[in-house]
């Protein structure tokens, strides 16, 4: 909860300097990039783990 208050205060200051639309777009873009990293990172780890198990049996 404290983190959200700090984030809200910082985004308010940024919105005053840069504009609301720019701050919202940047936040959404960073959230989308984080989701992609998490999804593909997890998929990569699963693939590497399964590959290791298959190679180990050879």
Helices and strands as residue ranges (DSSP letters): H 2-18, H 20-57
